[in-house]
């Protein structure tokens, strides 16, 4: 049995254990830059083998939620440096999750009130952005209709990601994770029922993965493959992402290209499992979803070779141990449990009770529900 609490070599970066703190939007940066409270939040949780930061927008255009610390201005770089120094001071490792939401945004937070951009002009029906409402107050509002990017603009965004990666390294991050999951810009290219383009980024899986591969290559050229991870969510249906028949083929093609590049890791977000756990499902449909997830894990693991595989989504210690021992994953990511349990690793290791987070304090606000959760009482 593999001891997941022992150190792990992530492509040359030593992690103190195989537990990953998954990225979680907290919307605590009123000036869109990390500050002392951000630094304390991450330092409190730095016993994780690896922290992946909340999504940090690569540009104002890429933002879909208010009060998220970006990584495209000098002020933002300085703010993140305080956070990374704090994490490193207590022996932690932290990657920045680079984020462009694409169509999951609103004109009120776009430059000059322009339309959000996407792979197509299809609106994310029923989706919301955390933006300004008609009265100018922060809140969840329906997403705006996007504008399809031109081919040249796609290439410009590739470079925006590369610049953001350089900024992240200057800010002291150990690496970056490309956010290619959860219905945001990358999935808007990957999904053929959203991507209706007629250029080199459309039609076949090979073309639909092109944007993701180009971003990986551009970032690798700037900061090195060992500092690069990517998050994906096959079968995810967040923000009006419809199911499509060649999902497995699409992610097999993407994984094969990632495997050639020797990046640090692939981070799979299992949304189907999350829904199963939240509904306490134990029916045939849940079993099918579990089998589908395992098939995807085996496919990705085979294609990426020595690249590490992380899994997130309703993770438990028992599930993490089982999947690591089976060789299906290398690291296990926990999200919401880290909110109320800054010492989650110790609690898991010593079978201590977990505190429950207060959902009403997930987004926005101040210290309450952010940095005021205590460690387990001795």
N, C-alpha and C positions, 0 to 999 in steps of 0.2 A: 504493500500500500504506500502510495506517495504521500509524504507529509506536506500538505499545502501551506503549512506555517513555516517551512524552511525556505531559505533564499532561492531565488530563481534568476538565471542569466537570460535577460531579454536582449539578445543580439548585442551583447557587450555591456549592457547596463544591468548592474546587480540590483535586484529587488529584494527586499527583506522577507517577502513571502509571496504567495500566489493569489492574494486577494487584491482586487482592483476596486477602487471607488469609481463608479460609473459617473459620467457627466450628468449634471442636473441643473436646469435653469432655476435661479433663485431671485433674479431681478432685484438685487440689492445695491446697484451702482447708480445713484441718482444723476451722476454726471457722465455715465457711460464709461467710467474708468474704475479699475480696482482700487480699493483704499485699505485703510488699516483693518477695518472690519472684515473685508475679504481675506486679507492675510491671516487673520486669526482663525477664521472659519476653516481654511485649508490646513493650517498648521495643527489645529485640534485633531484632524483626521489623518495626519501624516504617518500613522503606523500602518496604513494600507501599503501593500507592496508598490502599488502605482496609483496615483490620483490622475484621473482625466478631468480637466477643468470643465466647468460649465461652457456651453457653446460661446465662443468669442467671435463676434462678427469681423469679417475681413475687410469690411467697408460699410459705409452708411447704407449703401444700396442693399447690402446683404442682411440688414437687420429687420427682424420681424417682431421683436419684443422690446419694449422700453426697459431702460435701466440695466442693460446687459453690458458688462465691460468688454469693449472691443480691443483690437490689437492693430489699429491702423493709424494712430497718432502717437506723437512722442509722449504726450501726457499718459496715454493708455499703456505704453511700453513701460514707463516709469512706475505706474501703479501696479502692473503685474510683477515688476522686479521686486517690489516689497513682498508680494505673496510668495514668489518662488524662493526668495532668500529665507523667508520664514519656514517654509516647508523643508528646505535643505538644512536649516540650522538644527532641525530635530531628526535628521537622517532620512527624510522622505524623498520620493521621486514624483515628478509631476509633468504631464504632457498637456499642452494646450489643444483644446478641440476647436479647429478652425471651421467657421460656420457661414454659410450663405443660404438664406431661407428660400430664395427664389420667389415663387408666387404666394408664399404664406406670409404676406406682409400687407401693409395698408398705406395708402397715400399720405396719411398724416405723419408718418415717420420716414418717408422716402425723401431724397434730396429734392428740394423745390416742389414738393407735393406731387411728384411724378408717379406714374404707375409702376408697380413692382415689375421685375423682369423674370422670365422663365424660359423653359425650352419651347413653350407654345403660348398661345393667348387663352388657353383654357383656364377658367377660374376654379379655384378649389372650393367647390360647393359645400356649404355647411361648416367650413373651417373658420377659425378665428385667429386674429393676431392680437397681441397685447399692445395697444396703441392708444391714440386719443379719440374719444368719441365726439359727437357733434357739438357738445358743450365744452370741448377742450380738456376733458378730464381723462386720466388714465383708466383703461379698462379693456375688457375683451370685446372686440368689434369684428364683424364679418370681414374676411379678406377682400381686398380690391381685385378687380379684373387685371391680369398682368398683360405685359407686352412681350411678344416673342423676341428673343435676342437674335441679332444678326450673327452670321458666322464670324465676322471680325470681333464682335462683342464677346462671343464665347471665348475666343483666344485672349481677349483682354482680361476676362475674369480668371482664366488660367494663371495669368501673370499676377493678378491680385492675390491669389492664393500663395504663390511663391514669395511675394513680398511679405505677406502676413507671416509666413513661416520664418523668414529671416528676422522679422520683428519679434516673433515669439522666442527665438533663440537669444536675441539681444536682451530680451526681458528675463532670461535665465531659465526658461523651460528646458527640460531634458529632451524634449521632442514635441511633435505635434500629431494630433489625430484629425484626419480629414472627416468631417461629418457628412457621410454619404448615405444617411439613413433617415427614417421617420418622416418621409414625405417631402423633404426639402429639395434643394436645387438638383442634386445629383440624381435622386429618384425621379425627378421630373424629366430627366433625360433617359434614365434606364427603363421607365415604364412605357411600353409602346401604345398604351391607351391614353396617355397624356402627351407623349412626344409625337407630334404629327409633322415634324420637320421634313424637308426634302433635300437636305444637304448631307455632309459627311457624318453628321451626328444622329442620323435617323435610320429607320427600317430594321436592319439586321441587329442581332445582339452585338456583333463586332463593332458596328457603328454606334449603337446606343451606349456602349461602355467607353467610347473614345474620349469623352470629356473627362471621366474619372481617371483614365490612364494618363491622359495628358497632364492633369493636375498632379498626379503622383510623380510623374517624370520631372515636371518643373520644380517641385519641392525637393525631390531627391538631388537634383542638380545643384540646389542652393545649400542644403544642410546635411545631405548624406542619407542613404537608405536606412541606416541603423536608428535614425531619429524619427522615422515616419511610421504612423499607424493609420488605419482607415476603419471607420464604423459603417456597417451595412445592416439592412433589415429586410432580408428576403421575406416575401409573403406579407409584409407590413401593409396596412391599409389606413394609416393615419393621414389626415388631411386630404381626404378624397382620392386616395391612391387605389384604383381598382385592381382586382386580381387579374392576372393574365397567364395564359397557358405555358409560355416558355420561360417561366421564372427560373427554374433550375438550370436550364441551358444558359440563360443570361448570366447568372452568378457563377456558373462553371467557367464561362469564358472570362469573366472579370477575375476570378480567382487564379486562373491559369496565368494571366498577365501579371498579377501581383506576385505570384510565385517566382516568376522570372527575375523580379527586381530585388528580391531579398530584403524586403522592408521588415520593420520590427514586428508588426503584428497586424492581424485582421480581427476586428471586434464585431461580433455578430450580436445584434439585438433581436431577441426572440419575442416578438410581440404576440404571437399566437399563444405561447406558453403563459405570458403575462395575463391574457384574457382568461385562459383556463384557470389559473390560480385565483384570480379575483372573483370568479364565479363558482369556485369549488366544483368545477366540472369533472365528472367521472364517467361520462357517457361515451358512446362510440365516436362521436365527433372529436372529443378531446383526445382519444387514443389515436385517431387519424392525424391530428395536428402534431402529437408527440412523435409519431413515426415520420412525419414529413420533416420535422425539425432535425431528427437524427439523420435522415437521409441527406439533408443539406449540410449538416456538420461533417459527415463522412466525405461528401463531395468536395467541400472547401478544404478540409484537412489534406486530402489527397492531392489537390491541385497546388496548394501553397507550399508544400514540402516542409522545409525546416522553419518557415515563418511561424511565429506563435499564433495560436487561436484563442481568443477570449470570447466567452459567452456571457451575456447579460439577459435578464428577464425573469422576474419572480424567483431569483436564485435563493437557494438554501444551502447550508453547509453540507447536508447529506447529498444533495444533487451535485454540488461542486465536487465532492470527494468521488462520487460514482463516475462522473464524466472524466475527471482527471485520470482516475485509475484505469478507465477503459481506453485512454489515449485519444479521446474525442476532442478534448480541449486541453489547453496548457494553463490558463488562468481563468478565475471566476470573478465576475463583476457583480457588485451589489450596489443598488442605487438608493432607494428610499430608506432602507435600514440605517444608512450612514447619516441621515438627517438628524435623527434623535439619539443616535449612538455614535458619538465621535470616537469612542474606543471600541468600535465594532469588532475589530480583529481580536482583541483580548476577550471580549464577550463570547465570540464564537469558539475561540480556542479553549476556554475554560467552562463552556456550557452555562454561561450566565444569562439571566433573563434579559430580553431586549425591550427597550422603551419604545413607546408608540409616538410617532411624530404627529403634530397638530396640523392637519391639512390646511386649515385656514391661514396658516402663516407660511405656506410654501413659497408664495410669490409676493414680492414687494415688502414694504415695511422696514423695520430696523432690526435691532438685536434679538427681539423676541422671536423664538422659533428658528433662529439662525445660529447664534453663537452662545446661547444660554442653556443648552442641553448639557447636564453634568455627566461625568463618567460614572461608571457603576460604583455604588457605595461599597467600601471595603468591608 
